[in-house]
Amino acid sequence: MKPFLLLPAAVTALAGAPAFAQAAGQWQKPEQIWTASCSYCHEQDFAPELRGRNLPAEAIAPIVRQGVPGMPAFHPSEINDRELAGLSRWISASPAPAAKKK
């Protein structure tokens, strides 16, 4: 197998790593989940910015649970259903972040 083919798998595995810092049921605010589990990719131009797009919360939760190419699935042991519902609502209602200075 060619080494460059392993890169997507490694990136996917590392992208989900911050979620293991806390177990489900220990998150106090949706912002904590975002910062620990989502912001690494979604604020660094690796994945699309989700805030400020008025995405329906009902559409966000299944993607987080099932994952998509390039994004790992987050299981109930990492983010429980209540926390995921809160995170989905928070993303849906959040304004777009200020533009980055280059």
Residue pairs with C-beta under 8 A, 6 or more apart in sequence:
8 70
11 70
12 70
12 71
12 72
13 72
15 40
15 41
15 46
15 70
15 71
15 72
16 37
16 72
16 74
16 78
18 36
18 37
18 40
19 33
19 36
19 37
19 74
19 78
19 79
20 78
21 36
22 32
22 36
23 77
23 78
24 76
24 77
24 78
24 79
24 80
24 83
25 80
25 83
27 33
27 79
27 83
29 86
30 83
30 86
30 87
30 89
30 90
30 91
31 90
33 79
33 83
33 87
34 87
34 90
34 91
37 74
37 78
37 79
38 50
38 87
40 46
41 47
41 71
42 48
42 49
42 50
43 49
43 97
47 70
47 71
49 96
49 97
50 60
50 91
51 91
51 94
51 95
51 96
51 97
52 94
52 95
52 96
52 97
53 96
54 92
55 91
55 92
56 92
57 85
57 88
57 89
57 91
57 92
58 88
60 87
60 88
60 91
60 92
61 84
61 85
61 88
63 71
64 73
64 74
64 79
64 84
64 87
64 88
65 73
65 74
65 75
65 84
66 73
67 73
67 74
74 84
79 87
